[in-house]
Structures are given as structure tokens and as C-alpha cells.
Amino acid sequence: MGGVTSSMAAKFAFFPPNPPSYKVIKDGFTGLLLLDPFPHRENVDVLKLPTRRGNEIVAMYVRYPMATSTLLYSHGNAADIGQMYELFIELSIHLKVNLMGYDYCGYGRSTGKPSEQNTYADIEAAYKCLKENYGAKQEDIILYGQSVGSGPTLDLAARLPQLRAVVLHSAILSGLRVMYPVKRTYWFDIYKNIDKIPLVTCAILVIHGTADEVVDCSHGRQLWALCREKYEPLWLKGGSHCNLELYPEYLKHLKRFISHVEKTQSRRNGSRNSVDGRLEHSRSTDYVEAPRKSTDRRDKRRQSTSKNEKLKFYEYKFDNDNKFAAKLKIPSDQIEKSRRSVEYHEKSRKSVDKQFERARRSVDWVDRIQAA
């Protein structure tokens, strides 16, 4: 099955320029890779990237000062990065973005043979390079797919939930649908974009020419209808498959789209930071050990007031005794006399005890004399 699919793809989808439009040379003084015949630019890096399928692809990275977005461009089926070189430079300047373009296996000076699965590995290698070599984050990357490049673009986009945006330029519904108006997806079809685009969660811009003679404009319209996060599409009246960059509306619309997604991402980051700040504030307010000292003081005050409560209890008891006497209607002077009488009897008992003690001592003294 895989052989049939690859054979079919090679027949209609891949037409690499032969011979390639450039050579890769190494500068003898700096050791840098260069694209011949293009002059060296300080803001352009030429790279050779290994893929997970054992091939090596050629890529170029255009750096723009203070850029906040990075465009990963997957070109069409009859071009290589030598032919795209000047366009890449112009897009980087006008859109104010970093840009990486790459050649699929079998294109330009990339090794291997072109196939659907190889293109998936190729774009993964370019994406990995952006993250590891240039520090690009997923949410800063915009995937751009032109014609057959829409295949690897949507395949990767469907697996990146934090992606900033996607641009589809003269994109295809699937490989088989370019040749036949089929109503369903068959197992031997390739680049099944119609099934993958609903999985993409970021904003998508669709650009298509109304007079496209290779991929009918209906492909673009159906893809746009299937987008989860739609952006205003650009249908270029009279545009064909390979000349959309020449229309003034193309660059203007692309600028507006990139500005839109950058502002949207900035608002998301701002709201995320504010939420994080509120969470941090709530964590700090959850710690309330310091005020406990004041509560400890209140505990001490409570202990000190316990003595007062005891005094109040005795006062309360004394008052109740008086009230009880009042209920019995006992005169106060009589209560006082009885109290004095009790005290008098207490004193008399003490004096009697003293006299008894003296008598006992005198008896003991007489006993001692008699014994002597």
C-alpha cells in the first residue's frame, strides 16, 4: 500500500527543479555555509538539517531585528529555496518576521527522494531547528504552506495546539481531489488536508486565486469553511497558481493578518500574566501567621480576666446571700448581732482551750515532782 501511495504522489505532486537552482558551498575563511550564486548576508544562515528518516535537508533562516513572529515556509511542488530566496528576503522585511524556508527531500541539494512521509519528517526537522537553535516558541511560529506545502503544514499544525497561526496559499483538499472530484477520502489518497484542518486550533488565513488552473479555487473555499478559527480569506480575482505574490492585496492582507495574530497573542499573554499575578496574590494572602500574635494577646487578656470573673462570682454569691436574707425578712441589725455573737463564742472557746492546756501542764509538773 505504501508503495502505491508513494508512486502516485511522485507522479503528480513532486516536480523538483532539475538541475537545482543553487549550490551549497562552505566559506574557507569563516566556515559558514553559503548558497551559490547568492551573496552572503549577515542576517541569513544556511543550514543542513538531519531528519528522523535519515535524510539531510537544506534550509535557510532569515533574521529580522526585534521580530516577534517566525514564519516557517513550505514551498510549492516545482520550486526550491534558490528560486524562493529573494521572495523570502522580501517577506521577512515587509512582514517584519524571522523566516525559515527549506527544501524537501529530493529538492535542491537535500538528500533522499520526495515522498509524503519524507515531507512530514522534513518540516519536523525545520521546526525542531527553530526551537533548539533559534529559541523560537510554538506560540511565536506561523506555518505557511503553499500548494503541496499545505500538506506538511497542516499535518504539523494539527499536532501543535499552541501554534500562533497558519497561512494556506493555493492549498489542496487532498492529492486525489486535485485530479478527481471525489466525495470521500480513500486509503491511497495523500495529504488529506480536508480531514486534518478541523484539528487545527489557531487562526488560519486562506489565500487562493479565482483563476487557479492547477488547484481549483473550490479547494481553498472548502478548507476555509472547515477552519475552526476563521480569518477573513483572500480570494484574488484572476489570480493563477503561481502569481499571487504579484498582487498588491496579497502583501497588504498578509500584513493585517500577522498584525492581528500578534496582537491577539499579546492580549493572551497579558491576561495570563494578570491571572498568574492574582494567583500569586492569593497565595501570599493565604499565609496569616503574623496576625496570630494579636490573638495570643487576646488569649492572655482572657486569662487575666478570669480573676475578675472569680471576684464577680463571689460578689454575686454575697449579693445572693443578702437577697436570700431579705426574702426571709430578717432585719439587718439582727444579722449583725448574730454575727457578733458567733464571733464572741469563737473567742470564748479559744480562751477555754488555752486554760485547759495550762491545767494539763500544771498536772504534768506535779507528776514529775512526785516521781522525783
Residue pairs with C-beta under 8 A, 6 or more apart in sequence:
1 187
1 188
4 188
5 116
5 188
5 190
6 115
6 116
6 117
8 175
8 188
8 190
9 114
9 115
9 116
9 175
9 190
10 113
10 114
10 115
12 175
12 178
12 179
13 77
13 114
13 116
13 148
13 175
13 190
13 191
14 77
14 104
14 106
14 107
14 114
14 115
14 148
15 77
15 78
16 78
16 80
16 104
16 106
16 107
16 108
16 114
17 78
17 79
17 80
17 82
17 83
17 107
17 108
20 80
20 82
20 107
20 108
20 109
21 80
21 82
21 83
21 108
22 35
22 36
22 37
22 38
22 80
22 81
22 82
22 85
22 108
22 109
23 35
23 36
23 37
23 109
24 33
24 34
24 35
24 36
24 46
24 48
24 58
24 109
25 33
25 34
25 36
26 32
26 33
26 34
27 33
27 34
27 40
32 40
32 45
32 46
33 45
33 46
33 47
33 48
34 40
34 46
35 46
35 60
35 81
35 82
35 85
38 82
38 85
41 89
43 62
43 63
43 64
44 60
44 61
44 62
44 63
44 89
45 60
45 61
45 63
46 58
46 59
46 60
47 58
47 59
47 60
47 61
47 129
47 133
48 56
48 57
48 58
48 59
49 56
49 57
49 58
49 59
49 102
49 125
49 126
49 128
49 129
50 56
50 125
51 57
51 105
51 112
51 118
51 121
51 122
51 124
51 125
52 121
52 124
52 125
53 105
53 112
53 117
53 118
53 121
54 112
55 105
55 110
55 111
55 112
55 118
55 121
55 122
56 110
56 111
56 112
57 102
57 103
57 104
57 105
57 110
57 111
57 122
57 125
57 126
58 81
58 102
58 103
58 108
58 109
58 110
59 81
59 100
59 101
59 102
59 103
59 126
59 129
60 81
60 85
60 88
60 100
60 101
60 102
61 98
61 99
61 100
61 129
61 134
62 88
62 89
62 92
62 98
62 99
62 100
63 92
63 98
64 92
64 93
64 96
64 97
64 98
64 99
66 96
67 96
67 97
67 98
68 140
68 262
69 95
69 97
69 98
69 140
69 141
69 142
69 164
69 258
69 261
69 262
70 97
70 98
70 99
70 100
70 130
70 134
70 136
70 140
70 141
70 142
71 91
71 92
71 95
71 97
71 98
71 99
71 100
71 141
71 142
71 144
72 99
72 100
72 123
72 126
72 127
72 130
72 141
72 142
72 143
72 144
73 84
73 88
73 91
73 99
73 100
73 101
73 102
73 144
73 146
73 149
74 102
74 119
74 123
74 143
74 144
74 145
74 146
74 149
74 150
74 152
74 153
75 81
75 84
75 101
75 146
75 147
75 149
76 146
76 147
76 148
76 149
76 170
76 242
77 147
77 148
77 149
80 103
80 107
80 108
81 88
81 101
81 102
81 103
81 108
82 108
84 101
87 245
88 99
88 101
91 97
91 99
92 98
92 99
94 251
94 255
95 254
95 255
95 258
96 258
97 142
97 258
98 134
98 136
100 126
100 129
100 130
102 110
102 122
102 123
102 125
102 126
103 109
103 110
103 122
104 110
104 114
104 118
104 119
104 122
104 152
105 111
105 112
105 113
105 114
105 115
105 118
105 119
105 121
105 122
106 112
106 113
106 114
106 118
107 114
110 122
112 118
116 151
116 190
116 191
119 148
119 151
119 152
120 152
120 155
120 156
122 152
123 152
123 153
123 155
123 156
124 156
127 141
127 156
130 136
130 141
131 137
131 138
137 162
138 160
138 162
138 163
138 164
139 162
139 163
139 164
139 265
140 164
140 265
141 160
141 163
141 164
142 163
142 164
142 165
142 166
142 167
142 258
142 261
143 153
143 156
143 157
143 163
143 165
143 166
143 167
144 153
144 166
144 167
144 169
145 151
145 152
145 153
145 154
145 166
145 167
145 168
145 169
145 171
146 169
146 170
146 171
147 169
147 170
147 171
147 172
147 214
147 215
147 241
148 172
148 191
149 169
150 168
150 169
150 170
150 171
150 172
150 191
150 193
151 172
151 175
151 190
151 191
151 193
153 166
153 168
154 166
154 168
154 171
154 193
154 196
154 197
154 200
155 191
155 196
157 163
157 166
157 196
157 200
157 202
158 196
158 197
158 199
158 200
161 201
163 200
163 201
163 202
164 202
164 261
164 262
164 265
165 202
165 203
165 204
165 205
165 257
165 258
165 261
166 200
166 202
166 203
166 204
166 205
167 204
167 205
167 207
167 254
167 257
168 204
168 205
168 206
168 207
168 220
168 223
169 207
169 208
169 244
170 207
170 208
170 209
170 212
170 214
170 215
170 220
170 241
170 244
171 193
171 206
171 208
171 215
171 219
171 220
171 223
172 178
172 191
172 193
172 215
172 219
173 193
173 194
173 219
173 222
173 223
174 185
174 189
174 190
174 191
174 192
174 193
174 194
174 195
175 189
175 190
175 191
176 182
176 186
176 188
176 189
176 190
177 189
177 194
177 219
178 214
178 215
178 219
185 192
185 194
185 195
193 223
194 222
194 223
194 226
197 204
197 223
197 226
197 227
198 226
198 228
200 227
200 228
200 229
201 228
201 229
202 229
202 261
203 229
203 230
203 231
203 257
203 260
203 261
203 264
204 224
204 227
204 229
204 230
204 231
205 231
205 232
205 233
205 234
205 253
205 254
205 257
206 220
206 221
206 223
206 224
206 227
206 233
206 234
207 220
207 233
207 234
207 236
207 244
207 250
207 253
207 254
208 215
208 217
208 219
208 220
208 221
208 233
208 234
208 235
208 236
208 239
208 244
209 217
209 235
209 236
209 238
209 239
209 240
209 241
209 243
209 244
210 217
210 235
210 236
210 237
210 238
210 239
211 217
211 237
211 238
211 239
211 240
212 239
212 240
212 241
213 240
213 241
214 240
214 241
215 241
217 235
220 233
220 235
221 233
221 235
224 230
224 233
231 257
231 260
232 253
234 249
234 250
234 253
236 244
236 247
236 249
236 250
239 247
244 250
245 251
325 335
